[in-house]
Amino acid sequence: MAQRSATTEQDARIGVRAFRHSSNGHVPGDATTPRGIERHQAIVVGAGSAGLAAAVALQERGFETIVIEKSDAVAASWRSRYAELRLNSWRPMSKLQGPGIPRSCGRYPSRDDVVRYLESFARRHAIELRFRTELLGMNRDNEFWRLETSSRSMLCRYLVIATGWDTVPVMPSWPGADSFGKELIHSSEFRSAAAYRGRDILVVGAGNSGLDIASHLVRAGARVTLSVRTPPNLAAREVLRLPGQPLLVYFGDHVPGAVADAIFRAVQRLTFGDLTRYGIPGSAIGVYANYREHRRNPAVDDGFIAALKQGTARAVGTVERFAGSEVVLDGGIRLRPDAVICATGYRRGLEALVGHLGVLGDDGVPIHHGGSDHPRAPRLYFCGMWGPFSGQIRLGPIHARRIARAATTDRTMRYRVSSGV
């Protein structure tokens, strides 16, 4: 432990000297260039769990780091979610560096528990946060990254994008949707199940969000219909009263994909049975293959399947179009719901920021992530943009440490070159 501390302190000293050398005398305490552009060693974009984890990892390696956030608070995406939301991931596996969420929050902390935890994390580590500062564009400026923000221009050598996996809501474009005179919203606008008590609600999408919202609506006393286009891989939050996440992570990390898919399929069948007659046939692709190929997570059931079997909820086919106050399904079946909630997913929304750099795949997901940077974009890192299958909060610190190690290696090499070592 003493050796690691000494190494970190040495890296920090190297970092300060290298920063002084490359900044024409302007150091973090005086981080404005003669042109009025702020200059920092490292900038993290996004004050969610991944962004906060990245900032702390860089700080611990001696990097002068700030976090810019377009909203006015940390954990903005969590604050905007519905009141009943709870983590599907187990509390001990849903932590950043240092102490985790308090045990008093239970096995699966609530939305508000997570917000309070991230607030306390930012305070504990004295993270420098710039709120109401939106990244509008970025490009290379010699060996630095130049950021154009809603407040001013900034330069940094190390840039981390941590704007979140679920950023831009995807809303289907159905024929006739404009004629539907009732509530038609994306799940990102859903605020509380209690508001729908006693109403007929159509939830479109049987993924994780759709199944979770449907479960809360059933408990709140709504009459729920779930529209299923793509049959999901179903997971129970607990198996034999034990958290299921450790098993998912273990099989995903240590067992060949085909074997892991076969085991999951068997557990799914034992847990839920054959749901074909209830309107949810088995998925044609295994849970691990589904994530690798389509970025689809398993849908974690929190009571909807029991309601389906009891007849207090139902599952139907694909929505084809709207006709006035009616929703027309594949096959011509017509529904007259009081509201339609579309749990139809999100995009990363990175194209406007980094699409011109060639660092994204066809699906809009970064080609390189964690501690790896793209040859076309040196020292640009993405944190929290991969692997939510294992729990997004859990993976943030893992990716953050890889990023900090990569940045430290680069900093050390640059100092040696500049010093002629």
C-alpha positions in Angstrom: 0.0 0.0 0.0 2.9 2.4 0.8 4.4 1.7 -2.6 1.2 2.5 -4.4 0.9 5.8 -2.4 4.5 6.8 -3.2 3.9 6.0 -6.9 0.7 8.1 -7.0 2.5 11.0 -5.3 5.3 10.8 -7.8 2.8 10.7 -10.7 1.1 13.8 -9.3 4.4 15.7 -9.0 5.2 14.7 -12.6 1.8 15.9 -13.7 2.1 19.3 -12.1 5.5 19.8 -13.7 4.4 18.6 -17.1 1.3 20.8 -16.9 3.3 23.9 -16.1 5.6 23.1 -19.0 2.8 22.6 -21.5 0.6 25.5 -20.3 3.0 28.4 -20.9 3.1 29.0 -17.2 -0.6 28.9 -16.5 -1.2 26.3 -13.9 -4.5 25.0 -12.4 -4.7 27.8 -9.8 -4.3 30.3 -12.7 -6.1 28.3 -15.4 -7.0 31.0 -17.8 -4.9 31.6 -20.9 -4.1 35.1 -22.3 -6.9 34.5 -24.8 -9.5 34.0 -22.0 -9.8 30.3 -22.5 -9.9 28.1 -19.4 -7.2 25.5 -19.4 -7.4 22.3 -17.3 -5.5 19.0 -17.1 -8.6 16.9 -17.3 -12.3 17.7 -17.9 -15.1 15.2 -17.4 -18.4 15.8 -19.1 -21.4 14.7 -17.1 -22.1 14.6 -13.3 -23.8 11.2 -13.2 -22.3 8.2 -11.4 -19.8 7.4 -14.2 -18.6 11.0 -14.5 -18.2 11.4 -10.7 -16.2 8.1 -10.6 -14.0 9.3 -13.4 -13.3 12.6 -11.7 -12.3 10.9 -8.5 -10.0 8.4 -10.2 -8.2 11.2 -12.0 -7.9 13.3 -8.9 -6.4 10.4 -7.0 -3.7 10.2 -9.7 -2.9 13.9 -9.2 -4.8 15.3 -12.2 -6.3 18.8 -11.8 -9.9 17.9 -12.9 -13.3 19.6 -13.3 -16.7 18.2 -14.1 -19.0 20.1 -16.4 -22.7 19.4 -16.2 -25.5 20.9 -18.3 -28.1 20.7 -15.5 -28.0 22.3 -12.1 -27.2 19.3 -10.0 -25.5 15.9 -9.9 -27.4 12.8 -10.8 -29.8 14.7 -13.1 -31.0 11.6 -15.0 -31.8 9.9 -11.7 -33.8 12.9 -10.5 -35.9 12.9 -13.6 -37.0 9.3 -13.3 -40.3 8.1 -11.8 -40.9 8.1 -8.1 -41.2 4.3 -7.7 -37.9 3.5 -9.4 -35.5 1.2 -7.5 -32.2 -0.3 -8.5 -32.4 -3.7 -10.1 -28.8 -4.2 -9.1 -27.8 -5.3 -5.6 -26.8 -2.5 -3.2 -23.2 -3.9 -2.4 -22.6 -4.1 -6.2 -23.9 -0.6 -6.8 -21.2 1.7 -5.4 -18.5 4.0 -6.4 -15.1 4.4 -4.8 -15.1 4.3 -1.0 -18.2 3.7 1.1 -21.3 2.4 -0.6 -25.0 3.2 -0.2 -26.1 2.8 3.4 -27.5 -0.6 4.5 -30.6 1.2 5.7 -31.6 1.7 2.1 -32.2 -2.1 1.7 -31.0 -4.5 -1.0 -32.3 -2.4 -3.8 -32.1 1.4 -3.1 -34.7 3.8 -4.4 -34.2 6.6 -6.8 -33.9 9.1 -4.0 -31.4 6.9 -2.1 -29.2 6.9 -5.2 -29.4 10.7 -5.6 -28.5 11.3 -2.0 -25.5 8.9 -2.3 -24.2 10.6 -5.4 -24.5 14.0 -3.8 -22.6 12.8 -0.7 -20.0 11.2 -2.9 -19.3 14.5 -4.7 -19.1 16.4 -1.5 -16.8 13.8 0.2 -14.3 13.9 -2.6 -14.5 17.7 -3.1 -15.2 17.3 -6.8 -15.1 20.7 -8.7 -18.4 20.9 -10.5 -19.5 23.4 -13.1 -23.3 23.3 -13.4 -25.4 24.8 -16.2 -22.4 24.3 -18.5 -23.4 22.3 -21.6 -20.8 20.9 -24.0 -21.8 22.3 -27.5 -18.9 21.1 -29.6 -15.3 19.9 -29.4 -12.3 19.4 -31.5 -8.5 19.0 -31.4 -6.4 22.1 -30.8 -2.8 21.0 -31.3 -2.2 18.5 -28.5 -5.3 19.6 -26.5 -9.0 19.2 -26.7 -10.9 22.5 -27.2 -14.4 22.5 -25.8 -17.0 25.0 -26.7 -19.5 25.2 -23.9 -22.6 27.2 -23.1 -20.5 29.4 -20.8 -17.0 29.7 -22.3 -14.3 27.9 -24.2 -12.0 25.4 -22.4 -8.8 23.5 -23.2 -7.7 20.2 -21.7 -5.3 17.4 -22.4 -7.4 14.6 -21.1 -11.2 14.5 -21.8 -13.7 12.1 -20.5 -17.2 11.8 -21.9 -19.7 10.4 -19.3 -23.0 11.8 -20.5 -24.9 8.5 -19.9 -26.2 5.4 -21.6 -29.8 6.6 -21.6 -29.7 10.1 -23.0 -32.0 10.6 -25.9 -35.4 9.1 -25.7 -36.5 7.1 -28.8 -40.2 7.7 -29.6 -41.8 5.6 -32.4 -43.4 7.4 -35.3 -46.8 5.6 -35.7 -49.3 6.5 -38.4 -52.2 8.4 -36.9 -50.4 9.2 -33.6 -51.3 12.9 -33.9 -55.0 11.9 -33.9 -54.8 10.2 -30.5 -56.4 12.8 -28.2 -55.2 11.2 -25.0 -51.9 10.9 -23.1 -49.1 9.6 -25.3 -45.6 9.8 -23.7 -42.2 8.3 -23.6 -41.2 6.5 -20.4 -38.7 9.3 -19.7 -41.8 11.5 -19.0 -43.5 9.0 -16.7 -43.4 10.4 -13.1 -45.5 8.2 -10.8 -47.7 5.1 -11.1 -50.1 6.5 -8.5 -51.4 9.0 -11.0 -52.8 6.2 -13.2 -54.9 4.4 -10.6 -58.1 3.0 -12.0 -57.2 3.8 -15.6 -56.5 1.6 -18.7 -52.9 2.0 -19.6 -51.0 0.6 -22.6 -47.3 0.2 -22.0 -45.4 -0.3 -25.3 -42.1 -2.2 -25.0 -41.3 -5.3 -22.9 -37.7 -4.3 -22.1 -36.4 -3.5 -18.6 -38.1 -0.1 -18.3 -41.4 -1.3 -19.8 -41.7 -4.3 -17.5 -40.7 -2.2 -14.5 -43.2 0.5 -15.2 -45.9 -2.1 -15.9 -45.2 -3.7 -12.5 -45.6 -0.4 -10.7 -48.8 0.4 -12.5 -50.3 -2.9 -11.6 -49.5 -2.3 -7.9 -50.9 1.2 -8.1 -54.3 -0.2 -9.3 -54.1 0.5 -13.0 -55.4 -1.9 -15.6 -52.3 -2.7 -17.6 -51.8 -4.0 -21.1 -48.2 -4.6 -22.3 -47.4 -4.4 -26.0 -44.6 -6.9 -26.9 -42.8 -6.6 -30.2 -39.5 -8.3 -29.3 -39.8 -11.1 -26.7 -37.5 -10.2 -23.9 -35.0 -12.3 -21.9 -36.6 -12.3 -18.4 -34.6 -12.2 -15.2 -35.8 -12.3 -11.6 -34.4 -9.8 -9.2 -33.7 -12.7 -6.8 -33.1 -16.4 -7.3 -33.9 -18.5 -4.2 -34.2 -15.3 -2.2 -30.6 -14.4 -3.2 -29.7 -11.4 -5.4 -29.4 -12.5 -9.0 -26.9 -9.9 -10.2 -23.7 -11.7 -8.9 -24.7 -14.8 -10.9 -25.3 -12.7 -14.1 -21.9 -11.0 -13.7 -20.1 -14.3 -12.9 -21.5 -16.2 -15.9 -21.0 -13.2 -18.2 -17.4 -12.7 -17.2 -16.2 -16.3 -16.7 -18.3 -18.7 -18.7 -18.3 -19.1 -22.5 -21.2 -17.2 -24.0 -23.1 -20.2 -25.4 -22.9 -22.0 -22.1 -23.9 -18.9 -20.1 -26.9 -18.4 -22.4 -28.0 -22.1 -22.0 -27.8 -21.8 -18.2 -29.7 -18.5 -18.2 -32.4 -20.0 -20.4 -32.8 -23.0 -18.1 -33.1 -20.7 -15.0 -35.6 -18.5 -16.8 -37.8 -21.5 -17.7 -37.7 -22.7 -14.1 -38.4 -19.3 -12.7 -41.2 -18.2 -15.0 -42.3 -21.2 -17.0 -43.6 -21.0 -20.6 -45.3 -17.7 -21.0 -46.2 -18.2 -24.7 -49.9 -18.6 -23.9 -49.8 -15.4 -21.9 -48.5 -13.4 -24.8 -44.8 -13.4 -24.1 -43.0 -16.2 -26.1 -39.4 -17.0 -25.3 -36.7 -14.9 -26.8 -35.1 -16.3 -30.0 -31.6 -15.2 -28.8 -29.8 -15.8 -25.5 -29.4 -13.1 -22.9 -25.7 -12.6 -23.3 -25.8 -12.8 -27.1 -28.7 -10.3 -27.1 -26.6 -7.8 -25.3 -23.5 -8.4 -27.4 -25.4 -8.1 -30.7 -28.2 -5.6 -29.9 -27.2 -3.9 -26.6 -30.4 -5.3 -25.0 -30.4 -6.0 -21.3 -32.6 -8.7 -19.7 -35.9 -7.4 -18.4 -36.0 -7.7 -14.6 -39.5 -8.7 -13.4 -40.8 -7.1 -10.2 -44.3 -8.6 -10.2 -45.7 -8.1 -13.6 -45.4 -11.8 -14.6 -47.4 -12.8 -11.6 -50.1 -10.3 -12.5 -50.1 -11.7 -16.1 -50.6 -15.2 -14.8 -53.4 -14.1 -12.4 -55.2 -12.3 -15.2 -54.9 -8.9 -13.7 -52.7 -7.7 -16.6 -52.3 -8.9 -20.2 -49.7 -8.9 -23.0 -50.6 -8.2 -26.6 -48.8 -7.8 -29.9 -47.2 -5.0 -31.8 -48.7 -1.5 -32.2 -49.2 -0.8 -35.9 -51.0 2.6 -35.9 -53.4 4.9 -34.2 -57.0 5.7 -35.3 -58.4 8.5 -33.3 -58.8 7.3 -29.7 -58.0 3.7 -30.7 -54.7 1.9 -30.9 -54.6 -0.7 -33.7 -52.4 -3.7 -33.1 -50.9 -6.2 -35.6 -53.8 -8.3 -36.8 -56.4 -5.6 -36.5 -57.1 -5.8 -32.8 -58.2 -2.4 -31.4 -57.6 -1.0 -27.9 -59.0 2.1 -26.3 -56.5 3.0 -23.5 -56.7 6.0 -21.4 -52.9 6.6 -21.8 -50.0 5.1 -23.8 -46.6 5.0 -22.2 -43.8 4.1 -24.7 -40.8 2.3 -23.1 -39.1 2.2 -26.4 -35.5 2.9 -25.4 -32.8 5.5 -25.7 -29.9 6.5 -27.8 -26.5 7.7 -26.5 -26.8 10.9 -28.4 -23.0 11.3 -29.0 -23.2 11.9 -32.7 -23.4 15.7 -32.4 -20.4 15.8 -30.1 -18.0 13.3 -31.4 -19.5 11.9 -34.6 -17.0 13.8 -36.8 -14.1 12.1 -35.0 -14.9 8.6 -36.3 -14.9 7.1 -32.8 -18.5 5.7 -32.8 -19.8 2.4 -34.2 -22.9 2.2 -36.4 -25.1 1.9 -33.3 -23.8 5.2 -31.9 -21.8 3.4 -29.1 -18.1 4.3 -28.7 -15.8 1.8 -30.5 -13.2 2.2 -27.6 -14.3 2.6 -24.0 -12.8 2.5 -20.5 -9.1 3.1 -20.6 -8.7 2.7 -24.3 -8.7 5.7 -26.7 -9.2 5.7 -30.5 -6.1 6.4 -32.6 -8.0 9.3 -34.2 -8.8 10.8 -30.9 -5.9 10.5 -28.4 -6.7 11.1 -24.8 -10.4 11.1 -25.4 -12.1 8.5 -23.1 -15.6 7.3 -22.6 -16.8 6.2 -19.1 -20.1 4.5 -18.5 -20.8 3.9 -22.1 -20.5 0.1 -22.1 -21.7 -2.9 -20.2 -24.9 -1.8 -18.3 -25.7 -5.5 -18.4 -23.5 -5.9 -15.3 -24.9 -2.8 -13.6 -24.0 0.7 -14.7 -23.0 2.1 -11.3 -20.8 -0.9 -10.7 -18.9 -0.5 -13.9 -18.3 3.2 -13.6 -15.4 2.9 -11.1 -13.9 0.0 -13.1 -13.8 2.1 -16.3 -12.7 5.2 -14.3 -9.7 3.4 -12.9 -8.7 2.2 -16.4 -9.0 5.7 -17.7 -6.9 7.2 -14.9 -4.2 4.5 -15.4 -4.1 5.3 -19.2 -3.9 9.0 -18.6 -1.1 8.5 -16.0 0.9 6.4 -18.4 0.6 9.1 -21.1 1.5 11.8 -18.7 4.6 10.0 -17.5 5.8 9.3 -21.0 5.3 12.9 -22.0 7.2 14.2 -19.0 10.1 11.9 -19.8 10.2 13.0 -23.4 10.1 16.7 -22.5 12.8 16.1 -19.9 15.0 14.1 -22.2 14.9 11.1 -19.8 
